[in-house]
């Protein structure tokens, strides 16, 4: 999905959220910022973290909106959480799946301040985006819980869509060698399954069981593929037989990469 075939409602939704958050800039100026964000969410390297993902997160926020205190700020945080993105090999390892939440939060602060959103609202959006770096939320912080759950909701997708999600994520890491990617993915899935709960908000708890089923099935497949890989992959010249090689670098604890 590219910027030119984005749903018609998407730009209007940004204008409504910015206005609802207190933006005082003219509507045309708000639309210009929304259009800039749409461009940022579009690109050939964004096979998962693209406009479709943005729409999915916004839709999930809407599903959980009754639990939020400031829904428009949560929606704005959703708009900005992956606005800065680079899926190049090094950046993907360093910036948690290509999404740079710190830079995205900085962009949110700059643009929303320029639009006249009150300072408290701007800082809250900044804080919500930064929270996605670790993707854990205080259950008492309902807005943060909703945003984190909305971003993780793909884990609970029906099996065929989950399979498509895995394919799209792998495409974003196309430059990462397959063995490294699979080993990193296995670590991430195990880490997710060890969490006491994947979803924090009361309504989001309904996604817990299907998400764990998807992750469990993925882990089973990863274990099988990695076992086959270890059987045929010769050790390096300076490596003792049976040595378990770590991935080339840590893939992100983020839904785009698995957590």
C-alpha positions, 0 to 999 in steps of 0.5 A: 500500500503506497501513499497514493492508494492510502485509504481516503479516511487516513489523512482526515483521521490525522487532522481530527486527532491533531485538532482533538489534541488541541492543534491551533494551526490552520487545517491546511497546515495540519493536512500538510504534516499528515501528508508528510507522515503518509510519505514517511510510512511509504517506501519499498523497504517497508514490507511490514512497517508500512501504511497497512501496519499504521492502519492496523494499529489505528484500528486496534486503538479504536477497538480499545479506545474506551479504556484510554484517558486521552484517545487522540494522543494515543492515536497521534502516538500511533501515527508517529511510532514508526515514522522514522524508519530504515530497514538497512542491515545495520539500522535494522539491528540497531534500531529495533526492526528499522523503526527508530522510536527515539527519532520518531518521538523527536519528530512528533515533538517538533511537528506537533509543537509546530501545529500548536498542540499544547506542550503537555499533549506534545510531551505525552505523545513523545512519552508514549512513542518512547515507551515502545522502545521496550514495549512494556507498559504499566498496567495503571497507564491505560493509554500506554497499555492500549498503544503497546497492545495495539502495536502487538495485536498482529501476534493474535492474527488468524493463522494465514494472516500471521503467516503473511506477517512473518513473510513481510517481516522477513522481507524487511530483513532481506539482507540479514543472513537466513541462519542469523535471522532464524536464530534471532527470531527464535530468541525473540519468540521464546522471550515473548512466550516467557512473558506473564502476559503479552497484552496489558489492557483489559480488552487486549487480554482477549488477544492473549490465547491466539497470540500464544498459539501463533507464537507456539506454532512459529517456535515449533517450526523454527526449532525444526528448521534450525535443527535441520540447518545445524545438521547441514551447516559446517562449523567454521575453521576455528570453531569446535564441532557442536558450537552454537553460533549466536546471531550476528546482532540482536534483532529488536524486541518489537512486534515487527521482529517478533516482540 
